[in-house]
């Protein structure tokens, strides 16, 4: 449980980075899917840096761990993009609200995959 809470804290910093970039881009008129890419990549890199050291205390195999973390992020991104398409395109929700609503599922999915693959002891 402690590890999940640390993951949420570190990942939360990444999510805030993601959301800030996403919201600014959408506000500037960027298409929501392009804004999602920019925010997601930025948040993912912040999250990796923090989770590697704080949550999972892993300082070895940085390249290998980053590659796996990015693979997990790609799965999370696909889930995020699909959820946004359904929530915005299908249900007509505001793009910013849809992003917030998609986060819990994506966080749970990525924690599970990162714990099992990216930061395995």
DSSP file (Angstrom, degrees, kcal/mol; ACC not computed):
  #  RESIDUE AA STRUCTURE BP1 BP2  ACC     N-H-->O    O-->H-N    N-H-->O    O-->H-N    TCO  KAPPA ALPHA  PHI   PSI    X-CA   Y-CA   Z-CA
    1    1 A X     >        0   0    0      0, 0.0     4,-2.3     0, 0.0     5,-0.2   0.000 360.0 360.0 360.0 -40.9    0.0    0.0    0.0
    2    2 A X  H  >  +     0   0    0      1,-0.2     4,-2.4     2,-0.2     5,-0.2   0.913 360.0  50.8 -59.6 -42.4    2.9    2.4    0.8
    3    3 A X  H  > S+     0   0    0      1,-0.2     4,-2.6     2,-0.2    -1,-0.2   0.896 109.1  50.2 -64.1 -40.8    4.4    1.8   -2.6
    4    4 A X  H  > S+     0   0    0      2,-0.2     4,-2.5     1,-0.2    -1,-0.2   0.896 110.2  50.6 -64.6 -39.6    1.1    2.5   -4.3
    5    5 A X  H  X S+     0   0    0     -4,-2.3     4,-2.3     2,-0.2    -2,-0.2   0.910 111.5  47.3 -65.5 -41.6    0.7    5.7   -2.4
    6    6 A X  H  X S+     0   0    0     -4,-2.4     4,-3.1     2,-0.2     5,-0.3   0.911 111.1  52.6 -62.7 -41.4    4.2    6.8   -3.4
    7    7 A X  H  X S+     0   0    0     -4,-2.6     4,-3.3     1,-0.2     5,-0.3   0.916 110.0  48.3 -59.0 -43.9    3.4    5.8   -7.0
    8    8 A X  H  X S+     0   0    0     -4,-2.5     4,-2.1     2,-0.2    -1,-0.2   0.885 112.7  48.4 -65.3 -38.9    0.3    8.0   -6.8
    9    9 A X  H  X S+     0   0    0     -4,-2.3     4,-1.4     2,-0.2    -2,-0.2   0.955 119.1  37.4 -65.9 -50.5    2.3   10.9   -5.3
   10   10 A X  H  X S+     0   0    0     -4,-3.1     4,-1.6     1,-0.2     3,-0.3   0.927 120.6  46.9 -67.0 -44.8    5.1   10.7   -7.9
   11   11 A X  H  X S+     0   0    0     -4,-3.3     4,-3.1    -5,-0.3    -1,-0.2   0.844 105.6  61.3 -64.6 -32.6    2.7    9.8  -10.7
   12   12 A X  H  X S+     0   0    0     -4,-2.1     4,-2.7    -5,-0.3    -1,-0.2   0.872 101.8  51.6 -61.1 -37.0    0.5   12.7   -9.5
   13   13 A X  H  X S+     0   0    0     -4,-1.4     4,-1.9    -3,-0.3    -1,-0.2   0.908 111.9  46.8 -65.1 -41.2    3.3   15.1  -10.2
   14   14 A X  H  X S+     0   0    0     -4,-1.6     4,-2.8     2,-0.2    -2,-0.2   0.900 111.6  51.1 -64.5 -40.7    3.5   13.6  -13.7
   15   15 A X  H  X S+     0   0    0     -4,-3.1     4,-3.5     2,-0.2     5,-0.2   0.905 108.4  51.3 -64.2 -42.0   -0.3   13.8  -14.1
   16   16 A X  H  X S+     0   0    0     -4,-2.7     4,-2.5     2,-0.2    -1,-0.2   0.895 111.1  48.5 -62.9 -38.2   -0.2   17.5  -13.1
   17   17 A X  H  X S+     0   0    0     -4,-1.9     4,-2.2     2,-0.2     5,-0.2   0.945 113.4  47.7 -62.4 -48.1    2.4   18.0  -15.7
   18   18 A X  H  X S+     0   0    0     -4,-2.8     4,-2.9     1,-0.2    -2,-0.2   0.948 114.4  45.8 -56.3 -52.7    0.3   16.1  -18.2
   19   19 A X  H  X S+     0   0    0     -4,-3.5     4,-3.3     1,-0.2     5,-0.3   0.900 110.9  52.2 -62.0 -42.7   -2.8   18.1  -17.3
   20   20 A X  H  X S+     0   0    0     -4,-2.5     4,-2.2    -5,-0.2    -1,-0.2   0.937 114.8  41.3 -60.9 -46.7   -1.2   21.5  -17.4
   21   21 A X  H  X S+     0   0    0     -4,-2.2     4,-2.4    -5,-0.2    -2,-0.2   0.922 116.9  49.5 -67.6 -43.1    0.3   20.9  -20.8
   22   22 A X  H  X S+     0   0    0     -4,-2.9     4,-2.9    -5,-0.2     5,-0.2   0.950 113.3  45.0 -59.5 -51.5   -2.9   19.3  -22.1
   23   23 A X  H  X S+     0   0    0     -4,-3.3     4,-2.7     1,-0.2    -1,-0.2   0.908 113.9  49.3 -63.3 -42.5   -5.2   22.1  -20.8
   24   24 A X  H  X S+     0   0    0     -4,-2.2     4,-1.6    -5,-0.3    -1,-0.2   0.915 113.4  47.1 -62.2 -42.2   -2.9   24.9  -22.1
   25   25 A X  H  <>S+     0   0    0     -4,-2.4     5,-2.6     2,-0.2     4,-0.3   0.931 113.2  47.2 -66.6 -45.3   -2.7   23.3  -25.5
   26   26 A X  H ><5S+     0   0    0     -4,-2.9     3,-1.6     1,-0.2    -2,-0.2   0.920 111.6  51.9 -61.4 -42.9   -6.5   22.7  -25.7
   27   27 A X  H 3<5S+     0   0    0     -4,-2.7    -1,-0.2     1,-0.3    -2,-0.2   0.839 106.2  54.9 -61.4 -32.8   -7.0   26.3  -24.6
   28   28 A X  T 3<5S-     0   0    0     -4,-1.6    -1,-0.3    -5,-0.2    -2,-0.2   0.477 127.3-100.4 -80.5  -2.2   -4.6   27.5  -27.3
   29   29 A X  T < 5S+     0   0    0     -3,-1.6    -3,-0.2     1,-0.3     2,-0.2   0.541  71.0 149.1  97.8   7.4   -6.8   25.6  -29.9
   30   30 A X      < -     0   0    0     -5,-2.6    -1,-0.3    -6,-0.2    -2,-0.0  -0.543  58.8 -98.0 -73.8 140.0   -4.7   22.5  -30.3
   31   31 A X     >  -     0   0    0     -2,-0.2     4,-2.6     1,-0.1     3,-0.4  -0.286  33.6-118.6 -56.3 141.0   -6.8   19.4  -31.2
   32   32 A X  H  > S+     0   0    0      1,-0.2     4,-1.9     2,-0.2    -1,-0.1   0.808 111.6  52.8 -58.2 -33.1   -7.4   17.3  -28.0
   33   33 A X  H  > S+     0   0    0      2,-0.2     4,-1.7     1,-0.2    -1,-0.2   0.900 111.6  45.4 -72.4 -38.1   -5.6   14.2  -29.3
   34   34 A X  H  > S+     0   0    0     -3,-0.4     4,-2.2     2,-0.2    -2,-0.2   0.903 113.1  50.7 -67.6 -40.3   -2.4   16.2  -30.2
   35   35 A X  H  X S+     0   0    0     -4,-2.6     4,-2.5     1,-0.2     5,-0.3   0.877 107.3  55.2 -62.0 -36.8   -2.6   18.0  -26.8
   36   36 A X  H  X S+     0   0    0     -4,-1.9     4,-2.7    -5,-0.3     5,-0.2   0.895 106.6  50.1 -63.6 -40.8   -3.0   14.5  -25.2
   37   37 A X  H  X S+     0   0    0     -4,-1.7     4,-2.6     2,-0.2     5,-0.3   0.952 112.4  46.5 -61.6 -49.9    0.3   13.4  -26.8
   38   38 A X  H  X S+     0   0    0     -4,-2.2     4,-1.8     1,-0.2    -2,-0.2   0.927 117.9  41.7 -60.7 -46.7    2.2   16.5  -25.7
   39   39 A X  H  X S+     0   0    0     -4,-2.5     4,-2.8     2,-0.2     5,-0.2   0.916 114.4  51.4 -66.5 -43.3    0.9   16.3  -22.1
   40   40 A X  H  X S+     0   0    0     -4,-2.7     4,-2.4    -5,-0.3    -2,-0.2   0.912 110.2  47.3 -63.7 -45.0    1.2   12.5  -21.9
   41   41 A X  H  X S+     0   0    0     -4,-2.6     4,-2.0    -5,-0.2    -1,-0.2   0.935 114.6  46.8 -63.4 -45.8    4.9   12.4  -23.0
   42   42 A X  H  X S+     0   0    0     -4,-1.8     4,-1.9    -5,-0.3    -2,-0.2   0.937 114.7  46.1 -61.7 -47.6    5.9   15.2  -20.6
   43   43 A X  H  X S+     0   0    0     -4,-2.8     4,-2.6     1,-0.2    -1,-0.2   0.861 109.8  55.4 -63.6 -36.2    4.0   13.7  -17.7
   44   44 A X  H  X S+     0   0    0     -4,-2.4     4,-2.6    -5,-0.2    -1,-0.2   0.907 107.5  48.1 -64.7 -43.1    5.4   10.2  -18.4
   45   45 A X  H  X S+     0   0    0     -4,-2.0     4,-2.0     2,-0.2    -1,-0.2   0.895 113.3  47.5 -66.7 -39.7    9.0   11.4  -18.3
   46   46 A X  H  X S+     0   0    0     -4,-1.9     4,-2.1     2,-0.2     5,-0.2   0.935 113.1  49.4 -63.7 -46.2    8.5   13.3  -15.0
   47   47 A X  H  X S+     0   0    0     -4,-2.6     4,-3.0     1,-0.2     5,-0.3   0.898 109.7  51.0 -61.4 -42.7    6.7   10.2  -13.6
   48   48 A X  H  X S+     0   0    0     -4,-2.6     4,-2.5     1,-0.2     5,-0.2   0.946 109.5  50.0 -60.1 -48.8    9.6    7.9  -14.6
   49   49 A X  H  X S+     0   0    0     -4,-2.0     4,-1.0     1,-0.2    -1,-0.2   0.911 117.9  38.8 -59.0 -44.1   12.2   10.1  -13.1
   50   50 A X  H  X>S+     0   0    0     -4,-2.1     4,-3.0     2,-0.2     5,-0.6   0.926 117.3  47.4 -74.2 -45.8   10.4   10.3   -9.8
   51   51 A X  I  <>S+     0   0    0     -4,-3.0     5,-2.7     1,-0.2     6,-0.4   0.858 106.0  59.2 -66.6 -35.2    9.1    6.7   -9.5
   52   52 A X  I  <5S+     0   0    0     -4,-2.5     6,-3.5    -5,-0.3    -1,-0.2   0.915 120.6  25.4 -59.2 -43.1   12.4    5.2  -10.4
   53   53 A X  I  <5S+     0   0    0     -4,-1.0    -2,-0.2    -5,-0.2    -1,-0.2   0.893 133.1  29.9 -90.4 -44.1   14.1    6.8   -7.5
   54   54 A X  I  <5S+     0   0    0     -4,-3.0    -3,-0.2    -5,-0.2    -2,-0.1   0.956 125.5  31.3 -87.2 -54.4   11.4    7.4   -4.9
   55   55 A X  I   <S+     0   0    0     -5,-0.6    -3,-0.2     1,-0.2    -4,-0.1   0.943 135.9  18.9 -74.5 -49.2    8.7    4.7   -5.4
   56   56 A X  S   <S-     0   0    0     -5,-2.7    -1,-0.2     2,-0.1    -4,-0.1   0.506  87.3-139.3-105.9  -6.4   10.7    1.7   -6.6
   57   57 A X        +     0   0    0     -6,-0.4     2,-0.6     1,-0.2    -4,-0.2   0.894  47.2 152.1  48.6  49.6   14.2    2.7   -5.5
   58   58 A X        +     0   0    0     -6,-3.5    -1,-0.2    -7,-0.2    -2,-0.1  -0.947  17.5 159.8-115.0 118.6   15.8    1.4   -8.7
   59   59 A X        +     0   0    0     -2,-0.6     3,-0.3    -3,-0.1     2,-0.2   0.389  52.7  83.7-115.9   0.0   18.9    3.1   -9.9
   60   60 A X  S    S+     0   0    0      1,-0.2     5,-0.2     2,-0.1    -2,-0.0  -0.546  85.5  20.3-100.0 167.4   20.2    0.4  -12.2
   61   61 A X     >  +     0   0    0     -2,-0.2     4,-3.1     1,-0.1     5,-0.3   0.847  67.7 169.9  47.4  47.4   19.4   -0.5  -15.8
   62   62 A X  H  > S+     0   0    0     -3,-0.3     4,-2.8     1,-0.2     5,-0.2   0.913  72.9  47.0 -58.4 -46.4   18.1    3.0  -16.5
   63   63 A X  H  > S+     0   0    0      2,-0.2     4,-2.4     1,-0.2    -1,-0.2   0.925 115.1  45.6 -61.6 -45.3   17.8    2.6  -20.3
   64   64 A X  H  > S+     0   0    0      2,-0.2     4,-2.1     1,-0.2    -2,-0.2   0.915 115.2  47.1 -64.5 -43.8   16.1   -0.8  -20.0
   65   65 A X  H  X S+     0   0    0     -4,-3.1     4,-2.8     2,-0.2    -2,-0.2   0.894 111.7  50.8 -66.6 -39.3   13.7    0.4  -17.3
   66   66 A X  H  X S+     0   0    0     -4,-2.8     4,-2.8    -5,-0.3     5,-0.2   0.920 108.9  51.8 -63.9 -42.5   12.9    3.6  -19.3
   67   67 A X  H  X S+     0   0    0     -4,-2.4     4,-1.9    -5,-0.2    -2,-0.2   0.919 113.6  43.6 -59.9 -44.0   12.2    1.5  -22.4
   68   68 A X  H  X S+     0   0    0     -4,-2.1     4,-2.6     2,-0.2    -2,-0.2   0.905 112.7  52.4 -68.4 -40.8    9.8   -0.7  -20.4
   69   69 A X  H  X S+     0   0    0     -4,-2.8     4,-2.5     1,-0.2    -2,-0.2   0.899 110.3  48.8 -60.6 -41.0    8.2    2.3  -18.7
   70   70 A X  H  X S+     0   0    0     -4,-2.8     4,-2.1     2,-0.2    -1,-0.2   0.863 109.2  52.5 -68.0 -35.6    7.6    3.9  -22.1
   71   71 A X  H  X S+     0   0    0     -4,-1.9     4,-1.7     2,-0.2    -2,-0.2   0.926 111.7  45.9 -64.0 -43.9    6.1    0.6  -23.4
   72   72 A X  H  X S+     0   0    0     -4,-2.6     4,-2.6     1,-0.2    -2,-0.2   0.907 111.0  53.5 -63.3 -40.8    3.7    0.6  -20.4
   73   73 A X  H  X S+     0   0    0     -4,-2.5     4,-3.2     1,-0.2    -1,-0.2   0.864 104.2  55.8 -62.1 -35.7    3.1    4.3  -21.1
   74   74 A X  H  X S+     0   0    0     -4,-2.1     4,-2.4     2,-0.2    -1,-0.2   0.900 108.3  47.5 -63.8 -39.9    2.2    3.5  -24.7
   75   75 A X  H  X S+     0   0    0     -4,-1.7     4,-2.1     2,-0.2    -2,-0.2   0.929 114.2  47.2 -64.1 -44.9   -0.5    1.0  -23.4
   76   76 A X  H  X S+     0   0    0     -4,-2.6     4,-2.7     1,-0.2    -2,-0.2   0.890 110.8  52.0 -63.2 -39.5   -1.7    3.7  -21.0
   77   77 A X  H  X S+     0   0    0     -4,-3.2     4,-3.4     2,-0.2     5,-0.3   0.923 107.8  51.3 -63.1 -43.5   -1.8    6.2  -23.7
   78   78 A X  H  X S+     0   0    0     -4,-2.4     4,-2.3     1,-0.2    -1,-0.2   0.915 112.1  46.9 -59.8 -42.6   -3.8    3.9  -26.0
   79   79 A X  H  X S+     0   0    0     -4,-2.1     4,-2.5     2,-0.2    -1,-0.2   0.918 113.9  48.7 -64.3 -42.5   -6.3    3.5  -23.2
   80   80 A X  H  X S+     0   0    0     -4,-2.7     4,-2.7     2,-0.2    -2,-0.2   0.930 111.7  48.2 -62.2 -47.1   -6.4    7.2  -22.5
   81   81 A X  H  X S+     0   0    0     -4,-3.4     4,-2.4     1,-0.2    -1,-0.2   0.903 112.8  48.6 -62.5 -41.4   -6.9    8.0  -26.2
   82   82 A X  H  X S+     0   0    0     -4,-2.3     4,-2.1    -5,-0.3    -1,-0.2   0.926 112.0  48.5 -64.8 -44.5   -9.7    5.5  -26.5
   83   83 A X  H  X S+     0   0    0     -4,-2.5     4,-3.2     1,-0.2     5,-0.3   0.916 111.5  50.0 -62.7 -42.0  -11.4    6.8  -23.4
   84   84 A X  H  X>S+     0   0    0     -4,-2.7     4,-3.1     1,-0.2     5,-0.7   0.917 108.9  52.3 -62.0 -42.3  -11.1   10.4  -24.6
   85   85 A X  I  X>S+     0   0    0     -4,-2.4     4,-1.1    -5,-0.2     5,-1.0   0.906 115.0  41.9 -60.4 -41.2  -12.6    9.4  -28.0
   86   86 A X  I  X>S+     0   0    0     -4,-2.1     5,-1.6     3,-0.2     4,-0.9   0.944 119.0  43.4 -70.1 -48.4  -15.5    7.8  -26.3
   87   87 A X  I  <5S+     0   0    0     -4,-3.2     6,-2.6     3,-0.2    -2,-0.2   0.885 128.5  27.4 -68.1 -38.9  -16.1   10.5  -23.7
   88   88 A X  I  X5S+     0   0    0     -4,-3.1     4,-1.0    -5,-0.3    -3,-0.2   0.930 132.2  33.2 -87.4 -54.1  -15.6   13.4  -26.0
   89   89 A X  I  <<S+     0   0    0     -4,-1.1    -3,-0.2    -5,-0.7    -2,-0.1   0.888 130.5  32.9 -71.4 -39.6  -16.7   12.0  -29.4
   90   90 A X  I  <<S+     0   0    0     -5,-1.0    -3,-0.2    -4,-0.9    -1,-0.1   0.886 133.7  23.8 -85.5 -42.0  -19.3    9.6  -28.1
   91   91 A X  T  4<S-     0   0    0     -5,-1.6    -3,-0.2    -6,-0.1    -2,-0.2   0.530  95.4-126.2-106.2  -8.1  -20.8   11.4  -25.1
   92   92 A X     <  +     0   0    0     -4,-1.0    -4,-0.2    -6,-0.3    -3,-0.1   0.735  48.5 163.4  72.6  22.7  -19.9   15.0  -26.0
   93   93 A X        -     0   0    0     -6,-2.6    -1,-0.2     1,-0.1     2,-0.1  -0.339  49.3 -90.4 -70.7 156.0  -18.0   15.8  -22.7
   94   94 A X     >  -     0   0    0      1,-0.1     4,-2.7    -2,-0.0     5,-0.2  -0.418  36.5-123.0 -60.6 140.3  -15.7   18.8  -22.4
   95   95 A X  H  > S+     0   0    0      1,-0.2     4,-1.7     2,-0.2    -1,-0.1   0.848 110.0  49.6 -59.6 -37.6  -12.2   17.7  -23.3
   96   96 A X  H  > S+     0   0    0      2,-0.2     4,-1.8     1,-0.2    -1,-0.2   0.916 112.6  46.2 -70.3 -42.4  -10.7   18.8  -20.0
   97   97 A X  H  > S+     0   0    0      1,-0.2     4,-2.5     2,-0.2    -2,-0.2   0.905 110.3  54.2 -64.8 -42.0  -13.4   17.0  -18.0
   98   98 A X  H  X S+     0   0    0     -4,-2.7     4,-1.5     1,-0.2    -1,-0.2   0.889 106.0  52.9 -59.8 -39.8  -12.9   13.9  -20.1
   99   99 A X  H  X S+     0   0    0     -4,-1.7     4,-0.8    -5,-0.2     3,-0.3   0.934 110.4  46.9 -61.8 -46.6   -9.2   13.9  -19.4
  100  100 A X  H >X S+     0   0    0     -4,-1.8     3,-0.8     1,-0.2     4,-0.5   0.907 111.2  51.6 -62.8 -42.6   -9.8   14.0  -15.6
  101  101 A X  H 3< S+     0   0    0     -4,-2.5     4,-0.4     1,-0.2    -1,-0.2   0.782 107.2  53.9 -66.5 -26.6  -12.4   11.2  -15.8
  102  102 A X  H 3X S+     0   0    0     -4,-1.5     4,-1.6    -3,-0.3     3,-0.2   0.695  89.8  81.1 -79.9 -18.5  -10.0    9.0  -17.7
  103  103 A X  H <X S+     0   0    0     -4,-0.8     4,-2.9    -3,-0.8     5,-0.3   0.878  80.9  57.3 -62.9 -45.5   -7.2    9.2  -15.2
  104  104 A X  H  X S+     0   0    0     -4,-0.5     4,-2.2     1,-0.2    -1,-0.2   0.909 110.4  44.5 -56.6 -43.4   -8.2    6.7  -12.5
  105  105 A X  H  > S+     0   0    0     -4,-0.4     4,-2.2    -3,-0.2    -1,-0.2   0.919 115.3  47.7 -66.0 -42.1   -8.4    3.8  -15.0
  106  106 A X  H  X S+     0   0    0     -4,-1.6     4,-2.6     2,-0.2     5,-0.2   0.897 111.3  50.9 -67.2 -40.4   -5.1    4.7  -16.7
  107  107 A X  H  X S+     0   0    0     -4,-2.9     4,-2.6     2,-0.2     5,-0.2   0.937 111.8  46.8 -62.1 -47.8   -3.3    5.1  -13.3
  108  108 A X  H  X S+     0   0    0     -4,-2.2     4,-1.9    -5,-0.3    -2,-0.2   0.913 113.6  48.9 -62.0 -43.1   -4.4    1.7  -12.0
  109  109 A X  H  X S+     0   0    0     -4,-2.2     4,-2.1    -5,-0.2    -2,-0.2   0.938 114.3  44.4 -61.2 -48.5   -3.5    0.0  -15.3
  110  110 A X  H  X S+     0   0    0     -4,-2.6     4,-3.1     2,-0.2     5,-0.3   0.872 109.9  54.3 -70.3 -36.9    0.0    1.6  -15.4
  111  111 A X  H  X S+     0   0    0     -4,-2.6     4,-2.7    -5,-0.2     5,-0.3   0.956 110.3  48.0 -58.8 -48.4    0.8    1.0  -11.8
  112  112 A X  H  X S+     0   0    0     -4,-1.9     4,-1.7    -5,-0.2    -2,-0.2   0.923 116.4  42.3 -58.7 -47.2    0.1   -2.7  -12.2
  113  113 A X  H  X>S+     0   0    0     -4,-2.1     4,-2.6     2,-0.2     5,-0.7   0.896 115.2  49.0 -69.7 -40.6    2.2   -3.0  -15.4
  114  114 A X  I  <>S+     0   0    0     -4,-3.1     5,-2.7     2,-0.2    -2,-0.2   0.903 111.3  49.4 -67.2 -40.2    5.1   -0.8  -14.1
  115  115 A X  I  <5S+     0   0    0     -4,-2.7    -1,-0.2    -5,-0.3    -2,-0.2   0.906 117.7  41.1 -63.5 -39.9    5.3   -2.7  -10.8
  116  116 A X  I  <5S+     0   0    0     -4,-1.7    -2,-0.2    -5,-0.3    -1,-0.2   0.846 135.7   8.3 -78.0 -34.9    5.3   -6.0  -12.7
  117  117 A X  I ><5S+     0   0    0     -4,-2.6     3,-0.7    -5,-0.1    -3,-0.2   0.826 123.9  45.0-116.2 -53.6    7.6   -5.1  -15.6
  118  118 A X  I 3 <S+     0   0    0     -5,-0.7    -3,-0.2     1,-0.2   -49,-0.2   0.888 126.3  23.9 -69.2 -40.8    9.4   -1.8  -15.4
  119  119 A X  T 3 <S+     0   0    0     -5,-2.7    -1,-0.2   -51,-0.1     2,-0.1  -0.019  80.6 148.8-119.8  30.1   10.6   -1.8  -11.8
  120  120 A X    <         0   0    0     -3,-0.7    -4,-0.1     1,-0.2    -5,-0.0  -0.416 360.0 360.0 -62.8 136.5   10.7   -5.5  -11.1
  121  121 A X              0   0    0     -2,-0.1    -1,-0.2   -63,-0.0    -2,-0.0   0.491 360.0 360.0 -61.6 360.0   13.4   -6.3   -8.5
